[in-house]
Amino acid sequence: MDQMELSHLLAVARGDEPADLLLTNGRVVNVFTGEILEAQLAIAGDRIAAVGHGYNGNQVVDLHGSLIVPGLIDTHVHIESSMCSPREFARLVLPHGVTTVVADPHEIANVAGGNGIRYMLDASEGLPLTVFVTLPSCVPATTMGTAGASLEAKDLIPLRKHKRVLGLAEFMNVPGAALGLPGAAEKLLAFQDGHIDGHAPGITGRLLQAYIAAGPSTDHESGSAGEALEKARLGMTVLVREATSARNLQDVLPAVTAANARRFAFATDDRHPADLIDTGTIDNHVRLAIAAGLDPVTVVTMATLNGAEAFGLRDRGAIGPGRRADLVITQSLDDFRADVVVAGGRVVAEHGALTAPLDDQPIDLTAVGQSVAVDLDSLTLSIPAQGSLMRVIGVNPDTLITELRLLPASLARGEAVVDLDRDLLKVATIERHRGTGNVGLGFVQGLGLKAGAIAGTVAHDCHNITVAGVSDAEMLAAVHALKELGGGLVAVHDCKLLAAVPLPIGGLMSDRPAEVVRHQMDELLAAVHGLGSPLHDPLMQLGFLALEVIPHLKLTDLGLVDVDAFELVSLWAG
């Protein structure tokens, strides 16, 4: 804000000049005091000048008793998981009332390092959606997987000067933080004066105490009310997550009371296009929380002010003088829907459709990479028998937490093989960035495929190729299809491509409009469900099988990881 803008803002607040936009006959949801108050809203430029009565405006809009809510804030999201560019992501979420997001670009950073972070900052510049960024803290997440880049503290410090960088993103290396290990400690110390986001699934007791003492103050990984309450009691702001696959909201909400609600905010983390379009984003969290019995104004506060304050965003999250004019106009809190969305004093969406133009931005694919560096001729997926008892990844619906199951192996011709009667599929994680030839092999139970194979270059967090299927031939055909696409998600049957979502931006995001991506994804999911999987989104479940910081058993390109022991383990248990 310059001197002229400030002078105008103050003159409007004093009533000496008319507001640029005056909203009258509205009911303001005041998240400071927990009240709903009848008031005029005077807007000057991109700021709220006054909330009161007796003001004039150059443009006057009568709201006829509608509610005015602060713009919603998504406190932790990976834009890459929408499979859309930042521009298209903005087009998806703004009509749902989300005007600010805190994005962690560690997906593209694991592919392209600092170039990936700069791409996300550049591609989100000038959007009506405010995209703040936290810098990826763990690239790669651990030493037990191979990423396309490695970011140390010295690589991150120059980026923190950017006006939209808030601090350090989810710190997944819990042992490194709690023990003060070299590398981890260096990053934490470099960001002690900024925000440090946490990532501590299932961590309790003294380890949690040490982890929080190291600096993380927010966390989106609580899977139960007890876990959330322990973190809140220790001063963390709990970011209640409802993602495409990790649906934790209903389990965490019982921890929220009138006394502690200010320690809770909302996050989506990872949501695919269909969920964003059909179900929504933070607006969906608001509806679910109110339906669960929480006070509506409390829920709105969780969706706005709590997140803003947790991340030090003093200019938004509430309706008050000097705050950014990010607003949602709605008829009801009980069935919260964004009728009109205002971002920075401009109407940007009405009745579920974006009305503000989004400038086209050229996409430089050379900056973020498009590699699937896999030697298909030498790739083999066979698993020689070395025992009779295997460690198997157990998948459960609607959670990223897997089980470590000890199951008898099915053996044939001296190899461990698929057993469809037990829903025992082969799974592989194949390094795709550096051409190392690394292949981690194992078995997964719970995907439910009866035929074919599925594969993708979206495989958190290193984003290598994950592939699962009923035979080696089907799995190899899926990997071939990914190589031809230059990255994406695929399903094959009889070794032929059934459906695909091409993702040319780092193997993570599409360069097409969101509606096209959604249509492609619908076709892909229909194909995968046709192959037998009953899961809501089998591709997202598959993509998280490689994330070695989420309990309990995962598979990287280096092999199986016992997350609880934080070490690589053999497929064979006996």
Buried (B, 14 or more C-beta within 10 A) or exposed (E): EEEEEBEBBBBBBEBEBBBBBBBBEBBBBBBEEBEBBEBBBBBBBBBBBBBBEEBEBEEBBEBEEBBBBBBBBBBBBBBBBBBBBBBBBBBBBBBBBBBBBBBBBBBBBBBBBBBBBBBBBBBBBEBBBBBBBBBBBBBBBBEBBBBBBEBEBEBBEEBBEBEBBBBBBBBBBBBBBBBEEEEBBEBBEBBEEBBBBBBBBBBEEEBBBBBBEBBBBBBBBBBBBBBBBBBBEBEBBBBBBBBBBBBBBBBBBBBBEEEBBBBBBBBBBBBBBBBBBEBBBBBBBBBBBBEEEBBBBBBBBBBBBBBBBBBEBEBBBBBBBBBBBBBBBBBEBEEBBBBBBBBBBBBBBBEEEBBBEBEEBEBEEEBBBBBBBBEEEEBEBEBEBEBEEBBBBBBEEBBBBBBBBEBBBBBEEEEBBBBBEEBBBBBBBBBBBBEBEBBBBBBBBBBBBEBBBBBBBBBBBBBBBBBBBBBBBBBBBBBBBBBEBBBBBBBBBEBEBBBBBBBBBBBBBBBBBBEBBBBBBBBBBEBBBBBBBEBBBBBBBBBBBBBBBBBBBBBBBBBBBBBEEBEBBEBBBE
